[in-house]
Amino acid sequence: MLAVVRPGDEVIVLEPVYDSYIPSIELAGGTAVAVPMDAGFRVPWAAVRAAVTPRTRAIMVNSPHNPSGTILREADLRELEAIALEHDLLVISDEVYEHMVYDGEAHQSVSRRPALAARSFVVSSFGKTFHATGWKIGYCAAPAPLMAEFRKVHQFNVFTANAPMQYGIAEYMEDPAPWRGLPAFYQRKRDLFRGGLAATRFRLLPCEGTFFQLVDYSAISDLDEAGFARWLTTEIGVAAIPLSAFYEQPVQNRVVRFCFAKTEQTLEQALERLSRL
């Protein structure tokens, strides 16, 4: 954001939106323009197109999407490409869950389409991919002209990324055998967690990617989302995040987000507690 957004620029984001995007846009002096996803957490491309103004600088996408767990498909990339080309926009693509795409679906990176890749930053995370989030190591890929601008900021913004973790990631990646099966590794956790939740009063929403599961708790409680998440954590001992936290103007859909990137023992313990509700 600091590399390409200037005061007065607008950046389109998709709501529900991950909580760091809008502050990053505002830090650069820009304005976030939120376009709500539809009821199934799909991108309404007609609404995205309608949100473009002469001040629009970039569109930010996130697939697999946090918090909903939905993914972009090839048709979505075609729509994104058409809008970006028509209006000469940059694309910032958050793909940190790229190796957590399930049920045989392929991850649709913006880098798959040459015209889109030529105007896109792709951001990803070794910490998320390798289940080592505390290492705080990620990466950004873009064409050389965009990276030249990126590096001007990067040099002074994140020069403290610790060297031992970088060496550790580099050595680990030399042999792809241990991490080629990452989608299956995470899908087993997803399937275990979803299978257990299916026997509860929670209504499961689709999870096509990420390590997050959205559930509708309407049959369990009338509390608002923040209140229910607090009650669930303090009284039941299972942590959840209210979906309303991902909206600039909070909405109440009685939906919360669980994270299933846990050990099997932890997941089974959580399911046992949730089954009592």
Secondary structure by P-SEA (a helix, b strand, c coil): ccccccccbbbbbccccccaaaaaaaaacbbbbbbbbccccccaaaaaaaaccccccbbbbbcccccccccccaaaaaaaaaaaaaabbbbbbbcccccccccccccccccccaaaaacbbbbbbccccccccccccccccccaaaaaaaaaaaacccccccaaaaaaaaaaacccccccaaaaaaaaaaaaaaaaaccccccccccccccbbbbbccccccccaaaaaaaaaacccbbbbbcccccccccccccbbbbccccaaaaaaaaaaaaac
